[in-house]
Amino acid sequence: MKHVRLGDLEVGRIGLGTMGMSFAYTGAGSDDAESIRTIHRALDLGVTLIDTAEVYGPYTNEELVGRALKDRRDQVVLATKFGMISHTGRRGLDSGPGNVRTAVEGSLRRLGTGHIDLYYQHRVDPGTPIEDTVGALAELVAEGKIRYIGLSEAGPATIRRAHAVHPITALQTEYSLWTRDPEPETLPLLRELGIGLVAYSPLGRGFLTGTISSTEQFGDDDFRKDNPRFTGENFERNLRSAAEVEAVAAEAGATPAQVALAWLLTRGGDVVPIPGTKRVSRLEENTAADTIELTPEQVAKLDGLTPAAGHHHNEAQTRLIGL
Ligand SMILES: NC(=O)c1ccc[n+]([C@@H]2O[C@H](COP(=O)([O-])OP(=O)(O)OC[C@H]3O[C@@H](n4cnc5c(N)ncnc54)[C@H](OP(=O)(O)O)[C@@H]3O)[C@@H](O)[C@H]2O)c1
């Protein structure tokens, strides 16, 4: 696996998102043994960046990752997130300094580690100045509890203000063939400031792999059930984008998932996708995207993909991003 830099932090250029092992998608929590094998296989194949969050479960995903890394902690760049759960009695988002301190202790305990390599604010908290949050995080860096600071789905003004308090290492945001929102403003800003971009849902929550042909495949608690891209007419229209990815994949001698990831790797050495899977076979498939070289013609076709129909988040989630 080739290595790249997120700020000063070196990582394998394809990471692993563990959310779906415990949370949000159909089958979550159904086979922890296979999930743990998937994490181990990732490490064997040179993946280093493992991504979880306090809210995944909640808590159970960090516990699972902690179990998986019991004897392999030193092989991993371990990333987790805080701020979607309040431990101080507030409602909703809480990135107040008191909550940051409580949250980090819980994550360290569940992950079975003395330090977190990359600690993200999961969503910007409109009730707490970002300077106060990053100030509390900088104290955790000084104490050795966390090594690097990240933000997730923060808007440009917040990124600048945060970075002025303490260097921000990575912004985690949705970025994929069908979610190109970071390109006009966010990506140039990150490059100006030397911040890496960690691309979440790089497979379009599974859609770009060509394996989702009907929403009947989703269980009742699957988050995609009320995602605008997966509902009604939008879903039908979006099948066209998936077919276009499949056509390029056939030409490249790769799978659609690999093409979706290889395209992200062409965006620059500061863009690190974290595809999510709870299965060894798919992990192997996704990680092999490291070796796929797309031709300029294939990249051009992917650049011109039919834009997705529907927003990438539902209304409630949309209100929380870009703040
Ligand atoms: N910061 C944030 O707010 C935020 C939001 C969402 C996600 N994330 C992070 O980003 C990670 C990845 O995003 P994501 O899980 O939402 O979406 P994703 O990586 O785009 O897609 C994951 C989905 O695709 C399926 N899949 C994976 N590889 C496949 C393959 N080769 N062929 C067919 N299907 C495949 C998975 O199913 P199986 O598991 O059954 O293989 C899962 O349902 C998460 O795990 C999480 O760590 C962060």
The ligand as an SDF file (V2000), in Angstrom:
LIG
                    3D

 48 52  0  0  0  0  0  0  0  0999 V2000
  -17.7060   11.7610    9.3210 N   0  0  0  0  0  0  0  0  0  0  0  0
  -18.9210   11.3600    9.0510 C   0  0  0  0  0  0  0  0  0  0  0  0
  -19.8960   12.0430    9.3190 O   0  0  0  0  0  0  0  0  0  0  0  0
  -19.1260   10.0050    8.4050 C   0  0  0  0  0  0  0  0  0  0  0  0
  -20.3520    9.6930    7.8000 C   0  0  0  0  0  0  0  0  0  0  0  0
  -20.4880    8.4390    7.1880 C   0  0  0  0  0  0  0  0  0  0  0  0
  -19.4240    7.5530    7.1900 C   0  0  0  0  0  0  0  0  0  0  0  0
  -18.2430    7.8920    7.8020 N   0  0  0  0  0  0  0  0  0  0  0  0
  -17.0810    6.9640    7.8020 C   0  0  0  0  0  0  0  0  0  0  0  0
  -16.7800    6.5850    6.4700 O   0  0  0  0  0  0  0  0  0  0  0  0
  -16.7520    5.1670    6.3580 C   0  0  0  0  0  0  0  0  0  0  0  0
  -17.1950    4.7280    4.9780 C   0  0  0  0  0  0  0  0  0  0  0  0
  -18.4470    5.2740    4.6200 O   0  0  0  0  0  0  0  0  0  0  0  0
  -19.7770    4.4110    4.4850 P   0  0  0  0  0  0  0  0  0  0  0  0
  -19.6100    3.1190    5.1860 O   0  0  0  0  0  0  0  0  0  0  0  0
  -20.8870    5.3130    4.8760 O   0  0  0  0  0  0  0  0  0  0  0  0
  -19.9660    4.2240    2.9130 O   0  0  0  0  0  0  0  0  0  0  0  0
  -19.1460    3.5290    1.7430 P   0  0  0  0  0  0  0  0  0  0  0  0
  -17.7950    3.1770    2.1640 O   0  0  0  0  0  0  0  0  0  0  0  0
  -19.3430    4.4270    0.5770 O   0  0  0  0  0  0  0  0  0  0  0  0
  -20.0300    2.2160    1.4720 O   0  0  0  0  0  0  0  0  0  0  0  0
  -20.2110    1.2290    2.4330 C   0  0  0  0  0  0  0  0  0  0  0  0
  -21.2660    0.2790    1.9400 C   0  0  0  0  0  0  0  0  0  0  0  0
  -20.8170   -0.3540    0.7430 O   0  0  0  0  0  0  0  0  0  0  0  0
  -20.7770   -1.7710    0.8870 C   0  0  0  0  0  0  0  0  0  0  0  0
  -19.5280   -2.2080    0.2180 N   0  0  0  0  0  0  0  0  0  0  0  0
  -18.2620   -1.9590    0.6040 C   0  0  0  0  0  0  0  0  0  0  0  0
  -17.3700   -2.4690   -0.2790 N   0  0  0  0  0  0  0  0  0  0  0  0
  -18.1060   -3.0460   -1.2520 C   0  0  0  0  0  0  0  0  0  0  0  0
  -17.7630   -3.7350   -2.4410 C   0  0  0  0  0  0  0  0  0  0  0  0
  -16.5090   -3.9110   -2.7950 N   0  0  0  0  0  0  0  0  0  0  0  0
  -18.7840   -4.2100   -3.2230 N   0  0  0  0  0  0  0  0  0  0  0  0
  -20.0740   -4.0230   -2.8640 C   0  0  0  0  0  0  0  0  0  0  0  0
  -20.4600   -3.3660   -1.7510 N   0  0  0  0  0  0  0  0  0  0  0  0
  -19.4820   -2.8860   -0.9530 C   0  0  0  0  0  0  0  0  0  0  0  0
  -20.7870   -2.0260    2.3700 C   0  0  0  0  0  0  0  0  0  0  0  0
  -21.4630   -3.2290    2.6710 O   0  0  0  0  0  0  0  0  0  0  0  0
  -20.7850   -4.4060    3.5570 P   0  0  0  0  0  0  0  0  0  0  0  0
  -20.3170   -3.7630    4.8270 O   0  0  0  0  0  0  0  0  0  0  0  0
  -21.8940   -5.3510    3.7600 O   0  0  0  0  0  0  0  0  0  0  0  0
  -19.6580   -4.9260    2.7190 O   0  0  0  0  0  0  0  0  0  0  0  0
  -21.5770   -0.8300    2.9140 C   0  0  0  0  0  0  0  0  0  0  0  0
  -22.9630   -1.0780    2.8590 O   0  0  0  0  0  0  0  0  0  0  0  0
  -17.6670    4.7000    7.5000 C   0  0  0  0  0  0  0  0  0  0  0  0
  -17.3980    3.3520    7.8740 O   0  0  0  0  0  0  0  0  0  0  0  0
  -17.3130    5.6860    8.5980 C   0  0  0  0  0  0  0  0  0  0  0  0
  -16.1370    5.2840    9.2690 O   0  0  0  0  0  0  0  0  0  0  0  0
  -18.0950    9.0960    8.3860 C   0  0  0  0  0  0  0  0  0  0  0  0
  1  2  1  0
  2  3  2  0
  2  4  1  0
  4  5  1  0
  4 48  2  0
  5  6  2  0
  6  7  1  0
  7  8  2  0
  8  9  1  0
  8 48  1  0
  9 10  1  0
  9 46  1  0
 10 11  1  0
 11 12  1  0
 11 44  1  0
 12 13  1  0
 13 14  1  0
 14 15  2  0
 14 16  1  0
 14 17  1  0
 17 18  1  0
 18 19  2  0
 18 20  1  0
 18 21  1  0
 21 22  1  0
 22 23  1  0
 23 24  1  0
 23 42  1  0
 24 25  1  0
 25 26  1  0
 25 36  1  0
 26 27  1  0
 26 35  1  0
 27 28  2  0
 28 29  1  0
 29 30  1  0
 29 35  2  0
 30 31  1  0
 30 32  2  0
 32 33  1  0
 33 34  2  0
 34 35  1  0
 36 37  1  0
 36 42  1  0
 37 38  1  0
 38 39  2  0
 38 40  1  0
 38 41  1  0
 42 43  1  0
 44 45  1  0
 44 46  1  0
 46 47  1  0
M  CHG  2   8   1  16  -1
M  END
$$$$
